[in-house]
């Protein structure tokens, strides 16, 4: 991203502007996770940090439903939302 921004500004990366890779700074994260109420969110001493318990699932049923969804997409079934709802119970359409 830095290289693209430098080029868009009319400069040459590493020639006109040096890029230094420093890694994560304290407190930085690579990604943000969203938690659902079904995950049993637990509080910690820090009011901004929560712990989520993963939802238990049957992976065989999950794989079957994904295969159903895949077939529906290839067959161009008009409303695949019902199939998505079977996979993701919290999905609203």
MOPAC internal coordinates of N, CA, C and O (Angstrom, degrees):
PM7 1SCF
backbone

  N    0.0000 0     0.00 0     0.00 0    0    0    0
  C    1.4309 1     0.00 0     0.00 0    1    0    0
  C    1.5300 1   109.70 1     0.00 0    2    1    0
  O    1.2310 1   120.78 1   139.05 1    3    2    1
  N    1.3075 1   116.11 1   -40.95 1    3    2    1
  C    1.4610 1   119.18 1   179.87 1    5    3    2
  C    1.5274 1   110.81 1   -61.90 1    6    5    3
  O    1.2310 1   121.03 1   138.68 1    7    6    5
  N    1.3390 1   115.63 1   -41.32 1    7    6    5
  C    1.4706 1   119.37 1   179.69 1    9    7    6
  C    1.5266 1   111.18 1   -61.69 1   10    9    7
  O    1.2310 1   120.45 1   136.81 1   11   10    9
  N    1.3358 1   116.75 1   -43.19 1   11   10    9
  C    1.4642 1   120.27 1   179.03 1   13   11   10
  C    1.5218 1   111.22 1   -63.05 1   14   13   11
  O    1.2310 1   120.44 1   136.40 1   15   14   13
  N    1.3255 1   116.76 1   -43.60 1   15   14   13
  C    1.4672 1   120.08 1   179.62 1   17   15   14
  C    1.5293 1   111.43 1   -62.74 1   18   17   15
  O    1.2310 1   120.68 1   140.61 1   19   18   17
  N    1.3160 1   116.31 1   -39.39 1   19   18   17
  C    1.4693 1   120.21 1   179.01 1   21   19   18
  C    1.5201 1   110.06 1   -65.34 1   22   21   19
  O    1.2310 1   120.23 1   134.52 1   23   22   21
  N    1.3347 1   117.16 1   -45.48 1   23   22   21
  C    1.4768 1   120.67 1   178.74 1   25   23   22
  C    1.5254 1   111.55 1   -63.07 1   26   25   23
  O    1.2310 1   120.52 1   138.63 1   27   26   25
  N    1.3480 1   116.62 1   -41.37 1   27   26   25
  C    1.4642 1   120.23 1   178.69 1   29   27   26
  C    1.5294 1   112.06 1   -63.39 1   30   29   27
  O    1.2310 1   120.93 1   156.14 1   31   30   29
  N    1.3220 1   115.84 1   -23.86 1   31   30   29
  C    1.4665 1   120.24 1   177.67 1   33   31   30
  C    1.5208 1   112.22 1   -87.50 1   34   33   31
  O    1.2310 1   120.50 1  -178.79 1   35   34   33
  N    1.3369 1   116.65 1     1.21 1   35   34   33
  C    1.4517 1   120.96 1   176.38 1   37   35   34
  C    1.5212 1   115.12 1    88.17 1   38   37   35
  O    1.2310 1   120.67 1  -163.52 1   39   38   37
  N    1.3234 1   116.33 1    16.48 1   39   38   37
  C    1.4621 1   120.47 1   179.85 1   41   39   38
  C    1.5226 1   110.21 1  -114.18 1   42   41   39
  O    1.2310 1   120.71 1   -10.25 1   43   42   41
  N    1.3245 1   116.25 1   169.75 1   43   42   41
  C    1.4563 1   123.01 1   178.39 1   45   43   42
  C    1.5331 1   108.57 1  -107.32 1   46   45   43
  O    1.2310 1   120.48 1   -59.56 1   47   46   45
  N    1.3589 1   116.69 1   120.44 1   47   46   45
  C    1.4657 1   119.01 1   178.32 1   49   47   46
  C    1.5288 1   111.37 1   -58.91 1   50   49   47
  O    1.2310 1   120.59 1   -35.78 1   51   50   49
  N    1.2976 1   116.48 1   144.22 1   51   50   49
  C    1.4624 1   125.75 1   177.95 1   53   51   50
  C    1.5300 1   112.98 1    69.07 1   54   53   51
  O    1.2310 1   120.01 1   167.67 1   55   54   53
  N    1.3227 1   117.58 1   -12.33 1   55   54   53
  C    1.4592 1   120.24 1   176.85 1   57   55   54
  C    1.5357 1   108.77 1  -104.39 1   58   57   55
  O    1.2310 1   120.97 1   119.85 1   59   58   57
  N    1.3327 1   115.75 1   -60.15 1   59   58   57
  C    1.4628 1   119.98 1   179.19 1   61   59   58
  C    1.5304 1   111.59 1   -83.55 1   62   61   59
  O    1.2310 1   121.08 1   143.71 1   63   62   61
  N    1.3158 1   115.55 1   -36.29 1   63   62   61
  C    1.4694 1   121.01 1  -178.33 1   65   63   62
  C    1.5210 1   107.92 1  -133.99 1   66   65   63
  O    1.2310 1   120.83 1   -55.55 1   67   66   65
  N    1.3137 1   116.03 1   124.45 1   67   66   65
  C    1.4644 1   122.32 1  -179.54 1   69   67   66
  C    1.5320 1   109.53 1   -80.76 1   70   69   67
  O    1.2310 1   120.48 1   -38.09 1   71   70   69
  N    1.3222 1   116.69 1   141.91 1   71   70   69
  C    1.4622 1   122.21 1   174.78 1   73   71   70
  C    1.5169 1   107.16 1  -112.21 1   74   73   71
  O    1.2310 1   120.57 1   -52.72 1   75   74   73
  N    1.3233 1   116.52 1   127.28 1   75   74   73
  C    1.4587 1   121.83 1  -179.77 1   77   75   74
  C    1.5225 1   108.29 1  -115.70 1   78   77   75
  O    1.2310 1   120.31 1   -54.69 1   79   78   77
  N    1.3248 1   117.01 1   125.31 1   79   78   77
  C    1.4546 1   122.22 1   178.14 1   81   79   78
  C    1.5237 1   107.84 1   -90.43 1   82   81   79
  O    1.2310 1   120.84 1   -64.13 1   83   82   81
  N    1.3358 1   116.01 1   115.87 1   83   82   81
  C    1.4620 1   119.48 1  -175.23 1   85   83   82
  C    1.5185 1   113.34 1  -112.57 1   86   85   83
  O    1.2310 1   119.75 1   171.64 1   87   86   85
  N    1.3409 1   118.09 1    -8.36 1   87   86   85
  C    1.4600 1   120.72 1  -178.96 1   89   87   86
  C    1.5129 1   111.22 1    80.68 1   90   89   87
  O    1.2310 1   121.47 1     8.32 1   91   90   89
  N    1.3208 1   114.79 1  -171.68 1   91   90   89
  C    1.4608 1   120.07 1  -178.81 1   93   91   90
  C    1.5161 1   111.03 1   -75.98 1   94   93   91
  O    1.2310 1   121.30 1   -37.58 1   95   94   93
  N    1.3136 1   115.11 1   142.42 1   95   94   93
  C    1.4566 1   120.14 1   173.53 1   97   95   94
  C    1.5243 1   108.29 1   -91.70 1   98   97   95
  O    1.2310 1   119.32 1   -17.67 1   99   98   97
  N    1.3255 1   118.90 1   162.33 1   99   98   97
  C    1.4679 1   120.85 1  -179.65 1  101   99   98
  C    1.5279 1   110.88 1   -54.19 1  102  101   99
  O    1.2310 1   121.13 1   -50.36 1  103  102  101
  N    1.3366 1   115.44 1   129.64 1  103  102  101
  C    1.4592 1   120.59 1   178.80 1  105  103  102
  C    1.5139 1   114.87 1    91.15 1  106  105  103
  O    1.2310 1   119.53 1   167.04 1  107  106  105
  N    1.3461 1   118.50 1   -12.96 1  107  106  105
  C    1.4588 1   120.81 1   179.59 1  109  107  106
  C    1.5266 1   110.43 1   -81.32 1  110  109  107
  O    1.2310 1   121.27 1   -31.41 1  111  110  109
  N    1.3455 1   115.17 1   148.59 1  111  110  109
  C    1.4591 1   120.68 1   178.42 1  113  111  110
  C    1.5167 1   108.76 1  -123.41 1  114  113  111
  O    1.2310 1   120.83 1   -26.15 1  115  114  113
  N    1.3229 1   116.02 1   153.85 1  115  114  113
  C    1.4552 1   120.20 1   176.68 1  117  115  114
  C    1.5181 1   111.40 1   -77.72 1  118  117  115
  O    1.2310 1   119.58 1   150.11 1  119  118  117
  N    1.3337 1   118.40 1   -29.89 1  119  118  117
  C    1.4498 1   121.40 1  -179.45 1  121  119  118
  C    1.5230 1   109.43 1  -152.35 1  122  121  119
  O    1.2310 1   120.79 1   -17.14 1  123  122  121
  N    1.3151 1   116.09 1   162.86 1  123  122  121
  C    1.4556 1   123.15 1  -179.88 1  125  123  122
  C    1.5195 1   108.28 1  -110.81 1  126  125  123
  O    1.2310 1   119.93 1   -46.13 1  127  126  125
  N    1.3031 1   117.75 1   133.87 1  127  126  125
  C    1.4575 1   120.85 1   178.16 1  129  127  126
  C    1.5164 1   109.06 1  -106.24 1  130  129  127
  O    1.2310 1   121.01 1   -41.36 1  131  130  129
  N    1.3194 1   115.67 1   138.64 1  131  130  129
  C    1.4500 1   120.75 1   175.50 1  133  131  130
  C    1.5168 1   108.36 1   -98.44 1  134  133  131
  O    1.2310 1   120.71 1   -40.59 1  135  134  133
  N    1.3236 1   116.26 1   139.41 1  135  134  133
  C    1.4566 1   120.98 1   179.67 1  137  135  134
  C    1.5234 1   109.63 1  -109.86 1  138  137  135
  O    1.2310 1   120.93 1   -34.35 1  139  138  137
  N    1.3272 1   115.82 1   145.65 1  139  138  137
  C    1.4568 1   121.04 1   176.37 1  141  139  138
  C    1.5192 1   108.79 1  -105.36 1  142  141  139
  O    1.2310 1   120.72 1   -22.45 1  143  142  141
  N    1.3211 1   116.23 1   157.55 1  143  142  141
  C    1.4608 1   120.41 1   178.83 1  145  143  142
  C    1.5182 1   111.82 1   -57.89 1  146  145  143
  O    1.2310 1   120.31 1   147.51 1  147  146  145
  N    1.3440 1   117.02 1   -32.49 1  147  146  145
  C    1.4572 1   121.29 1  -179.07 1  149  147  146
  C    1.5279 1   112.29 1   -64.54 1  150  149  147
  O    1.2310 1   119.95 1   164.79 1  151  150  149
  N    1.3086 1   117.71 1   -15.21 1  151  150  149
  C    1.4634 1   120.63 1  -176.99 1  153  151  150
  C    1.5208 1   112.36 1   -85.39 1  154  153  151
  O    1.2310 1   120.01 1  -175.54 1  155  154  153
  N    1.3126 1   117.58 1     4.46 1  155  154  153
  C    1.4565 1   120.17 1   176.91 1  157  155  154
  C    1.5120 1   112.45 1    59.35 1  158  157  155
  O    1.2310 1   120.25 1  -117.85 1  159  158  157
  N    1.3090 1   117.12 1    62.15 1  159  158  157
  C    1.4629 1   122.56 1  -176.15 1  161  159  158
  C    1.5269 1   110.13 1   -63.40 1  162  161  159
  O    1.2310 1   121.10 1   -53.51 1  163  162  161
  N    1.3284 1   115.50 1   126.49 1  163  162  161
  C    1.4642 1   121.95 1   178.80 1  165  163  162
  C    1.5222 1   109.68 1  -109.03 1  166  165  163
  O    1.2310 1   120.48 1   -38.99 1  167  166  165
  N    1.3046 1   116.70 1   141.01 1  167  166  165
  C    1.4621 1   121.66 1   177.81 1  169  167  166
  C    1.5221 1   110.21 1   -81.25 1  170  169  167
  O    1.2310 1   121.12 1   -20.19 1  171  170  169
  N    1.3199 1   115.46 1   159.81 1  171  170  169
  C    1.4625 1   121.80 1   173.19 1  173  171  170
  C    1.5232 1   107.49 1  -124.47 1  174  173  171
  O    1.2310 1   120.25 1     2.22 1  175  174  173
  N    1.3159 1   117.13 1  -177.78 1  175  174  173
  C    1.4642 1   119.60 1   177.76 1  177  175  174
  C    1.5129 1   112.02 1   -63.06 1  178  177  175
  O    1.2310 1   120.55 1   151.19 1  179  178  177
  N    1.3321 1   116.56 1   -28.81 1  179  178  177
  C    1.4602 1   121.32 1   176.80 1  181  179  178
  C    1.5310 1   107.59 1   -89.50 1  182  181  179
  O    1.2310 1   120.33 1   -58.11 1  183  182  181
  N    1.3544 1   116.98 1   121.89 1  183  182  181
  C    1.4602 1   119.66 1  -174.83 1  185  183  182
  C    1.5303 1   113.49 1   -70.68 1  186  185  183
  O    1.2310 1   119.77 1   178.36 1  187  186  185
  N    1.3187 1   118.03 1    -1.64 1  187  186  185
  C    1.4607 1   120.93 1   177.25 1  189  187  186
  C    1.5331 1   112.59 1  -106.89 1  190  189  187
  O    1.2310 1   120.55 1   179.54 1  191  190  189
  N    1.3196 1   116.55 1    -0.46 1  191  190  189
  C    1.4614 1   120.73 1  -178.51 1  193  191  190
  C    1.5255 1   108.85 1  -117.55 1  194  193  191
  O    1.2310 1   121.05 1   -51.05 1  195  194  193
  N    1.3367 1   115.60 1   128.95 1  195  194  193
  C    1.4544 1   121.76 1  -179.93 1  197  195  194
  C    1.5234 1   109.72 1  -127.72 1  198  197  195
  O    1.2310 1   121.24 1   -22.02 1  199  198  197
  N    1.3175 1   115.23 1   157.98 1  199  198  197
  C    1.4508 1   121.33 1   178.20 1  201  199  198
  C    1.5237 1   107.21 1  -117.20 1  202  201  199
  O    1.2310 1   120.74 1   -50.30 1  203  202  201
  N    1.3272 1   116.20 1   129.70 1  203  202  201
  C    1.4553 1   120.61 1   178.46 1  205  203  202
  C    1.5117 1   110.59 1  -110.82 1  206  205  203
  O    1.2310 1   120.83 1   -41.77 1  207  206  205
  N    1.3320 1   116.03 1   138.23 1  207  206  205
  C    1.4637 1   121.23 1   177.38 1  209  207  206
  C    1.5240 1   107.07 1   -95.20 1  210  209  207
  O    1.2310 1   119.29 1   -57.75 1  211  210  209
  N    1.3200 1   118.96 1   122.25 1  211  210  209
  C    1.4659 1   120.67 1  -178.76 1  213  211  210
  C    1.5282 1   112.22 1   -56.09 1  214  213  211
  O    1.2310 1   121.09 1   -36.64 1  215  214  213
  N    1.3160 1   115.52 1   143.36 1  215  214  213
  C    1.4575 1   121.32 1   177.79 1  217  215  214
  C    1.5264 1   108.56 1   -73.74 1  218  217  215
  O    1.2310 1   120.64 1   -48.13 1  219  218  217
  N    1.3255 1   116.39 1   131.87 1  219  218  217
  C    1.4618 1   119.81 1   177.86 1  221  219  218
  C    1.5190 1   108.60 1   -75.42 1  222  221  219
  O    1.2310 1   120.85 1   -38.91 1  223  222  221
  N    1.3235 1   115.98 1   141.09 1  223  222  221
  C    1.4534 1   119.26 1  -179.22 1  225  223  222
  C    1.5153 1   111.05 1  -146.50 1  226  225  223
  O    1.2310 1   121.45 1   -23.19 1  227  226  225
  N    1.3154 1   114.83 1   156.81 1  227  226  225
  C    1.4623 1   122.19 1   176.95 1  229  227  226
  C    1.5286 1   106.86 1   -93.16 1  230  229  227
  O    1.2310 1   120.19 1   -70.43 1  231  230  229
  N    1.3162 1   117.25 1   109.57 1  231  230  229
  C    1.4593 1   121.89 1  -174.41 1  233  231  230
  C    1.5235 1   112.95 1   -68.37 1  234  233  231
  O    1.2310 1   119.98 1   152.08 1  235  234  233
  N    1.3481 1   117.65 1   -27.92 1  235  234  233
  C    1.4663 1   119.68 1   176.97 1  237  235  234
  C    1.5247 1   110.48 1   -66.97 1  238  237  235
  O    1.2310 1   120.49 1   134.17 1  239  238  237
  N    1.3290 1   116.67 1   -45.83 1  239  238  237
  C    1.4673 1   120.86 1   178.25 1  241  239  238
  C    1.5216 1   109.88 1   -64.22 1  242  241  239
  O    1.2310 1   120.79 1   138.74 1  243  242  241
  N    1.3286 1   116.10 1   -41.26 1  243  242  241
  C    1.4668 1   120.31 1   178.58 1  245  243  242
  C    1.5329 1   110.41 1   -58.25 1  246  245  243
  O    1.2310 1   120.35 1   133.86 1  247  246  245
  N    1.3142 1   116.93 1   -46.14 1  247  246  245
  C    1.4615 1   120.85 1  -179.49 1  249  247  246
  C    1.5368 1   110.78 1   -64.03 1  250  249  247
  O    1.2310 1   120.18 1   140.41 1  251  250  249
  N    1.3389 1   117.26 1   -39.59 1  251  250  249
  C    1.4676 1   120.65 1   177.21 1  253  251  250
  C    1.5289 1   110.89 1   -60.62 1  254  253  251
  O    1.2310 1   120.99 1   135.56 1  255  254  253
  N    1.3179 1   115.71 1   -44.44 1  255  254  253
  C    1.4654 1   119.81 1  -178.30 1  257  255  254
  C    1.5286 1   111.49 1   -67.83 1  258  257  255
  O    1.2310 1   120.31 1   143.70 1  259  258  257
  N    1.3266 1   117.01 1   -36.30 1  259  258  257
  C    1.4646 1   120.32 1   176.82 1  261  259  258
  C    1.5269 1   109.46 1   -64.83 1  262  261  259
  O    1.2310 1   120.48 1   139.59 1  263  262  261
  N    1.3270 1   116.68 1   -40.41 1  263  262  261
  C    1.4628 1   120.30 1   177.60 1  265  263  262
  C    1.5299 1   111.22 1   -63.81 1  266  265  263
  O    1.2310 1   120.19 1   139.44 1  267  266  265
  N    1.3506 1   117.25 1   -40.56 1  267  266  265
  C    1.4695 1   120.89 1   175.87 1  269  267  266
  C    1.5302 1   110.55 1   -59.41 1  270  269  267
  O    1.2310 1   121.46 1   135.57 1  271  270  269
  N    1.3243 1   114.82 1   -44.43 1  271  270  269
  C    1.4638 1   119.99 1  -179.93 1  273  271  270
  C    1.5265 1   110.79 1   -63.81 1  274  273  271
  O    1.2310 1   120.51 1   138.35 1  275  274  273
  N    1.3183 1   116.64 1   -41.65 1  275  274  273
  C    1.4602 1   121.15 1   178.67 1  277  275  274
  C    1.5275 1   110.56 1   -60.68 1  278  277  275
  O    1.2310 1   120.52 1   134.44 1  279  278  277
  N    1.3327 1   116.60 1   -45.56 1  279  278  277
  C    1.4667 1   120.27 1   178.71 1  281  279  278
  C    1.5268 1   111.07 1   -62.28 1  282  281  279
  O    1.2310 1   120.46 1   137.21 1  283  282  281
  N    1.3245 1   116.72 1   -42.79 1  283  282  281
  C    1.4641 1   120.81 1  -179.24 1  285  283  282
  C    1.5153 1   111.50 1   -61.79 1  286  285  283
  O    1.2310 1   120.77 1   141.70 1  287  286  285
  N    1.3220 1   116.14 1   -38.30 1  287  286  285
  C    1.4673 1   119.74 1   179.57 1  289  287  286
  C    1.5160 1   110.13 1   -66.93 1  290  289  287
  O    1.2310 1   120.08 1   135.75 1  291  290  289
  N    1.3265 1   117.46 1   -44.25 1  291  290  289
  C    1.4702 1   120.70 1  -179.86 1  293  291  290
  C    1.5253 1   111.39 1   -66.24 1  294  293  291
  O    1.2310 1   120.53 1   146.72 1  295  294  293
  N    1.3396 1   116.58 1   -33.28 1  295  294  293
  C    1.4594 1   120.09 1   178.63 1  297  295  294
  C    1.5323 1   111.86 1   -83.52 1  298  297  295
  O    1.2310 1   121.01 1   178.20 1  299  298  297
  N    1.3258 1   115.68 1    -1.80 1  299  298  297
  C    1.4617 1   123.22 1   178.72 1  301  299  298
  C    1.5266 1   112.31 1    57.27 1  302  301  299
  O    1.2310 1   120.82 1  -136.48 1  303  302  301
  N    1.3231 1   116.03 1    43.52 1  303  302  301
  C    1.4612 1   121.18 1   175.07 1  305  303  302
  C    1.5261 1   107.43 1   -65.09 1  306  305  303
  O    1.2310 1   120.84 1   -46.56 1  307  306  305
  N    1.3256 1   115.99 1   133.44 1  307  306  305
  C    1.4670 1   121.67 1  -171.15 1  309  307  306
  C    1.5290 1   113.59 1   -59.50 1  310  309  307
  O    1.2310 1   120.06 1   133.66 1  311  310  309
  N    1.3260 1   117.50 1   -46.34 1  311  310  309
  C    1.4644 1   118.84 1  -173.23 1  313  311  310
  C    1.5227 1   110.66 1  -117.95 1  314  313  311
  O    1.2310 1   120.53 1   -87.78 1  315  314  313
  N    1.3199 1   116.59 1    92.22 1  315  314  313
  C    1.4698 1   120.89 1   179.17 1  317  315  314
  C    1.5254 1   111.00 1   -86.23 1  318  317  315
  O    1.2310 1   120.37 1   178.14 1  319  318  317
  N    1.3274 1   116.90 1    -1.86 1  319  318  317
  C    1.4705 1   119.66 1  -177.32 1  321  319  318
  C    1.5280 1   112.55 1   -60.93 1  322  321  319
  O    1.2310 1   120.35 1   146.16 1  323  322  321
  N    1.3330 1   116.94 1   -33.84 1  323  322  321
  C    1.4692 1   119.49 1   178.66 1  325  323  322
  C    1.5219 1   110.55 1   -64.15 1  326  325  323
  O    1.2310 1   120.75 1   141.78 1  327  326  325
  N    1.3231 1   116.17 1   -38.22 1  327  326  325
  C    1.4682 1   119.77 1   178.16 1  329  327  326
  C    1.5236 1   111.00 1   -68.79 1  330  329  327
  O    1.2310 1   120.42 1   141.76 1  331  330  329
  N    1.3269 1   116.81 1   -38.24 1  331  330  329
  C    1.4671 1   120.29 1   177.48 1  333  331  330
  C    1.5214 1   109.24 1   -63.71 1  334  333  331
  O    1.2310 1   120.12 1   140.23 1  335  334  333
  N    1.3314 1   117.38 1   -39.77 1  335  334  333
  C    1.4645 1   120.85 1   179.80 1  337  335  334
  C    1.5266 1   111.00 1   -63.55 1  338  337  335
  O    1.2310 1   119.70 1   147.43 1  339  338  337
  N    1.3388 1   118.18 1   -32.57 1  339  338  337
  C    1.4593 1   120.92 1   177.18 1  341  339  338
  C    1.5342 1   110.66 1   -66.44 1  342  341  339
  O    1.2310 1   120.68 1   149.74 1  343  342  341
  N    1.3251 1   116.31 1   -30.26 1  343  342  341
  C    1.4654 1   120.68 1  -179.01 1  345  343  342
  C    1.5220 1   110.92 1   -85.58 1  346  345  343
  O    1.2310 1   120.95 1   139.22 1  347  346  345
  N    1.3390 1   115.79 1   -40.78 1  347  346  345
  C    1.4720 1   121.86 1  -176.73 1  349  347  346
  C    1.5251 1   108.37 1  -117.61 1  350  349  347
  O    1.2310 1   119.75 1   -86.56 1  351  350  349
  N    1.3307 1   118.08 1    93.44 1  351  350  349
  C    1.4696 1   121.29 1  -174.82 1  353  351  350
  C    1.5341 1   113.85 1   -55.93 1  354  353  351
  O    1.2310 1   119.36 1   148.11 1  355  354  353
  N    1.3042 1   118.83 1   -31.89 1  355  354  353
  C    1.4594 1   121.89 1  -178.98 1  357  355  354
  C    1.5153 1   114.67 1   -80.62 1  358  357  355
  O    1.2310 1   120.13 1   176.89 1  359  358  357
  N    1.3448 1   117.35 1    -3.11 1  359  358  357
  C    1.4563 1   121.99 1  -177.65 1  361  359  358
  C    1.5196 1   110.08 1   -68.13 1  362  361  359
  O    1.2310 1   120.89 1   -49.56 1  363  362  361
  N    1.3389 1   115.90 1   130.44 1  363  362  361
  C    1.4639 1   121.21 1   179.24 1  365  363  362
  C    1.5092 1   108.30 1  -118.48 1  366  365  363
  O    1.2310 1   120.40 1   -45.45 1  367  366  365
  N    1.2984 1   116.85 1   134.55 1  367  366  365
  C    1.4655 1   121.48 1   177.24 1  369  367  366
  C    1.4953 1   111.04 1  -131.28 1  370  369  367
  O    1.2310 1   120.10 1   180.00 1  371  370  369

